Amino acid sequence: MVGDAAKGEAVFAKCKACHTIDQGGANGIGPNLFGVHGEAVAGDRGGYAFSDALKGKGGTWDDATLDAWLKNPKAFAAGTKMTFAGITDDQQRADVIAYLKSKK
């Protein structure tokens, strides 16, 4: 599914309560997400303390991994600190992923 970064930016508004996405942005309740696409899951995000559940996942934040995470964070990494329920709409997830990919 092809995502639209502009639409993803609008959907990402749900994420802004916990995440920043600007280059050099501070971590908040969640890590800053600038440049996260293509990086290691639970990799260095400026000293952010990831849950053991997410640290144990391994892999890379690619399209498929981000899609699974955004769909249902608790199913992706049982015991995650992230309390967000997820984005059930496939197109909205694709749009958010396109937006994340645009922030490099």
PyRosetta script that sets phi, psi and omega in degrees:
from pyrosetta import init, pose_from_sequence

init()
pose = pose_from_sequence("MVGDAAKGEAVFAKCKACHTIDQGGANGIGPNLFGVHGEAVAGDRGGYAFSDALKGKGGTWDDATLDAWLKNPKAFAAGTKMTFAGITDDQQRADVIAYLKSKK")
pose.set_psi(1, 134.5)
pose.set_omega(1, -179.3)
pose.set_phi(2, -91.0)
pose.set_psi(2, 131.2)
pose.set_omega(2, 179.9)
pose.set_phi(3, -99.5)
pose.set_psi(3, 158.7)
pose.set_omega(3, 178.4)
pose.set_phi(4, -114.3)
pose.set_psi(4, 113.5)
pose.set_omega(4, -175.5)
pose.set_phi(5, -60.3)
pose.set_psi(5, -37.3)
pose.set_omega(5, -180.0)
pose.set_phi(6, -64.8)
pose.set_psi(6, -41.8)
pose.set_omega(6, 176.8)
pose.set_phi(7, -68.6)
pose.set_psi(7, -35.4)
pose.set_omega(7, 178.4)
pose.set_phi(8, -63.8)
pose.set_psi(8, -34.7)
pose.set_omega(8, 177.2)
pose.set_phi(9, -61.7)
pose.set_psi(9, -39.9)
pose.set_omega(9, 178.8)
pose.set_phi(10, -66.3)
pose.set_psi(10, -41.8)
pose.set_omega(10, 179.1)
pose.set_phi(11, -67.1)
pose.set_psi(11, -35.4)
pose.set_omega(11, -179.5)
pose.set_phi(12, -61.6)
pose.set_psi(12, -16.2)
pose.set_omega(12, 177.0)
pose.set_phi(13, -54.5)
pose.set_psi(13, -30.2)
pose.set_omega(13, 177.4)
pose.set_phi(14, -64.2)
pose.set_psi(14, -27.1)
pose.set_omega(14, -173.2)
pose.set_phi(15, -87.9)
pose.set_psi(15, -18.7)
pose.set_omega(15, -172.4)
pose.set_phi(16, -66.8)
pose.set_psi(16, -15.4)
pose.set_omega(16, 176.8)
pose.set_phi(17, -65.6)
pose.set_psi(17, -25.5)
pose.set_omega(17, -176.6)
pose.set_phi(18, -122.1)
pose.set_psi(18, -21.6)
pose.set_omega(18, -173.3)
pose.set_phi(19, -123.8)
pose.set_psi(19, 143.8)
pose.set_omega(19, 166.0)
pose.set_phi(20, -103.3)
pose.set_psi(20, 162.8)
pose.set_omega(20, -179.4)
pose.set_phi(21, -138.4)
pose.set_psi(21, 5.5)
pose.set_omega(21, 179.1)
pose.set_phi(22, -84.4)
pose.set_psi(22, 146.8)
pose.set_omega(22, 178.3)
pose.set_phi(23, -56.1)
pose.set_psi(23, 128.9)
pose.set_omega(23, -179.5)
pose.set_phi(24, 79.0)
pose.set_psi(24, 3.4)
pose.set_omega(24, -179.5)
pose.set_phi(25, -66.4)
pose.set_psi(25, 152.6)
pose.set_omega(25, -178.4)
pose.set_phi(26, -76.5)
pose.set_psi(26, 153.5)
pose.set_omega(26, 168.5)
pose.set_phi(27, -71.9)
pose.set_psi(27, 150.1)
pose.set_omega(27, 175.8)
pose.set_phi(28, -122.2)
pose.set_psi(28, -135.5)
pose.set_omega(28, 173.0)
pose.set_phi(29, -59.7)
pose.set_psi(29, -37.1)
pose.set_omega(29, 173.9)
pose.set_phi(30, -114.8)
pose.set_psi(30, 170.1)
pose.set_omega(30, -177.9)
pose.set_phi(31, -73.4)
pose.set_psi(31, 156.3)
pose.set_omega(31, 169.5)
pose.set_phi(32, -63.1)
pose.set_psi(32, 137.8)
pose.set_omega(32, -173.5)
pose.set_phi(33, -107.9)
pose.set_psi(33, 9.2)
pose.set_omega(33, 177.8)
pose.set_phi(34, -61.1)
pose.set_psi(34, 125.5)
pose.set_omega(34, 176.5)
pose.set_phi(35, 73.4)
pose.set_psi(35, 16.6)
pose.set_omega(35, -175.3)
pose.set_phi(36, -70.0)
pose.set_psi(36, -33.0)
pose.set_omega(36, -179.0)
pose.set_phi(37, -61.6)
pose.set_psi(37, 126.5)
pose.set_omega(37, -179.6)
pose.set_phi(38, 94.2)
pose.set_psi(38, -8.4)
pose.set_omega(38, 179.4)
pose.set_phi(39, -92.4)
pose.set_psi(39, 167.1)
pose.set_omega(39, 179.5)
pose.set_phi(40, -67.1)
pose.set_psi(40, 140.3)
pose.set_omega(40, 173.5)
pose.set_phi(41, -60.3)
pose.set_psi(41, 129.5)
pose.set_omega(41, -178.6)
pose.set_phi(42, 61.0)
pose.set_psi(42, 28.6)
pose.set_omega(42, 176.3)
pose.set_phi(43, -75.2)
pose.set_psi(43, -178.8)
pose.set_omega(43, -176.4)
pose.set_phi(44, -65.1)
pose.set_psi(44, 117.8)
pose.set_omega(44, 177.0)
pose.set_phi(45, -122.8)
pose.set_psi(45, 56.9)
pose.set_omega(45, 177.3)
pose.set_phi(46, 65.7)
pose.set_psi(46, 36.4)
pose.set_omega(46, 177.3)
pose.set_phi(47, 86.5)
pose.set_psi(47, 7.3)
pose.set_omega(47, 179.1)
pose.set_phi(48, -62.0)
pose.set_psi(48, 137.2)
pose.set_omega(48, -178.4)
pose.set_phi(49, -93.1)
pose.set_psi(49, 96.3)
pose.set_omega(49, 178.6)
pose.set_phi(50, -74.9)
pose.set_psi(50, 155.2)
pose.set_omega(50, 176.0)
pose.set_phi(51, -67.6)
pose.set_psi(51, 154.7)
pose.set_omega(51, 175.3)
pose.set_phi(52, -60.2)
pose.set_psi(52, -34.1)
pose.set_omega(52, 179.7)
pose.set_phi(53, -60.3)
pose.set_psi(53, -44.3)
pose.set_omega(53, -179.5)
pose.set_phi(54, -75.0)
pose.set_psi(54, -38.1)
pose.set_omega(54, 177.3)
pose.set_phi(55, -59.4)
pose.set_psi(55, -32.8)
pose.set_omega(55, -178.5)
pose.set_phi(56, -77.8)
pose.set_psi(56, -7.7)
pose.set_omega(56, -177.1)
pose.set_phi(57, -72.9)
pose.set_psi(57, -40.5)
pose.set_omega(57, -175.1)
pose.set_phi(58, 68.2)
pose.set_psi(58, -177.8)
pose.set_omega(58, 178.3)
pose.set_phi(59, 88.3)
pose.set_psi(59, -169.1)
pose.set_omega(59, -175.4)
pose.set_phi(60, -126.7)
pose.set_psi(60, 148.2)
pose.set_omega(60, 175.5)
pose.set_phi(61, -77.0)
pose.set_psi(61, 80.0)
pose.set_omega(61, 174.0)
pose.set_phi(62, -99.5)
pose.set_psi(62, -175.5)
pose.set_omega(62, -177.0)
pose.set_phi(63, -58.2)
pose.set_psi(63, -46.5)
pose.set_omega(63, -176.8)
pose.set_phi(64, -66.6)
pose.set_psi(64, -41.0)
pose.set_omega(64, -179.3)
pose.set_phi(65, -68.0)
pose.set_psi(65, -44.7)
pose.set_omega(65, 177.4)
pose.set_phi(66, -61.9)
pose.set_psi(66, -39.1)
pose.set_omega(66, 179.8)
pose.set_phi(67, -61.5)
pose.set_psi(67, -46.2)
pose.set_omega(67, 179.6)
pose.set_phi(68, -63.6)
pose.set_psi(68, -41.9)
pose.set_omega(68, 179.5)
pose.set_phi(69, -63.9)
pose.set_psi(69, -49.2)
pose.set_omega(69, -176.9)
pose.set_phi(70, -68.3)
pose.set_psi(70, -28.5)
pose.set_omega(70, 179.3)
pose.set_phi(71, -68.1)
pose.set_psi(71, -44.2)
pose.set_omega(71, -178.1)
pose.set_phi(72, -160.3)
pose.set_psi(72, 88.8)
pose.set_omega(72, -177.0)
pose.set_phi(73, -55.1)
pose.set_psi(73, -39.6)
pose.set_omega(73, -177.8)
pose.set_phi(74, -68.8)
pose.set_psi(74, -32.7)
pose.set_omega(74, 176.4)
pose.set_phi(75, -74.2)
pose.set_psi(75, -35.5)
pose.set_omega(75, 179.5)
pose.set_phi(76, -65.7)
pose.set_psi(76, -43.9)
pose.set_omega(76, -177.2)
pose.set_phi(77, -141.8)
pose.set_psi(77, 85.5)
pose.set_omega(77, 179.8)
pose.set_phi(78, -56.1)
pose.set_psi(78, 125.5)
pose.set_omega(78, -177.8)
pose.set_phi(79, 99.1)
pose.set_psi(79, 4.6)
pose.set_omega(79, 177.5)
pose.set_phi(80, -61.2)
pose.set_psi(80, 152.6)
pose.set_omega(80, 176.1)
pose.set_phi(81, -78.3)
pose.set_psi(81, -17.1)
pose.set_omega(81, -176.3)
pose.set_phi(82, -70.4)
pose.set_psi(82, 123.8)
pose.set_omega(82, -176.9)
pose.set_phi(83, -95.2)
pose.set_psi(83, -7.0)
pose.set_omega(83, -179.7)
pose.set_phi(84, -61.5)
pose.set_psi(84, 132.7)
pose.set_omega(84, -175.8)
pose.set_phi(85, -71.0)
pose.set_psi(85, -26.6)
pose.set_omega(85, -179.7)
pose.set_phi(86, 118.8)
pose.set_psi(86, 173.2)
pose.set_omega(86, 178.6)
pose.set_phi(87, -115.0)
pose.set_psi(87, 109.8)
pose.set_omega(87, -175.1)
pose.set_phi(88, -78.7)
pose.set_psi(88, -25.4)
pose.set_omega(88, -177.5)
pose.set_phi(89, -76.6)
pose.set_psi(89, 119.7)
pose.set_omega(89, -177.8)
pose.set_phi(90, -57.4)
pose.set_psi(90, -43.5)
pose.set_omega(90, -178.0)
pose.set_phi(91, -67.4)
pose.set_psi(91, -40.0)
pose.set_omega(91, 177.9)
pose.set_phi(92, -62.9)
pose.set_psi(92, -39.4)
pose.set_omega(92, 176.9)
pose.set_phi(93, -63.8)
pose.set_psi(93, -43.5)
pose.set_omega(93, 178.2)
pose.set_phi(94, -60.9)
pose.set_psi(94, -39.2)
pose.set_omega(94, 179.5)
pose.set_phi(95, -66.1)
pose.set_psi(95, -42.7)
pose.set_omega(95, 178.8)
pose.set_phi(96, -64.3)
pose.set_psi(96, -41.1)
pose.set_omega(96, 178.7)
pose.set_phi(97, -62.7)
pose.set_psi(97, -42.1)
pose.set_omega(97, 176.9)
pose.set_phi(98, -60.9)
pose.set_psi(98, -39.9)
pose.set_omega(98, 178.3)
pose.set_phi(99, -65.2)
pose.set_psi(99, -46.3)
pose.set_omega(99, 178.4)
pose.set_phi(100, -59.2)
pose.set_psi(100, -40.3)
pose.set_omega(100, -179.9)
pose.set_phi(101, -66.4)
pose.set_psi(101, -27.6)
pose.set_omega(101, -179.1)
pose.set_phi(102, -76.8)
pose.set_psi(102, -14.6)
pose.set_omega(102, -176.9)
pose.set_phi(103, -98.1)
pose.set_psi(103, 75.8)
pose.set_omega(103, -179.0)
pose.set_phi(104, -124.6)
pose.dump_pdb("model.pdb")
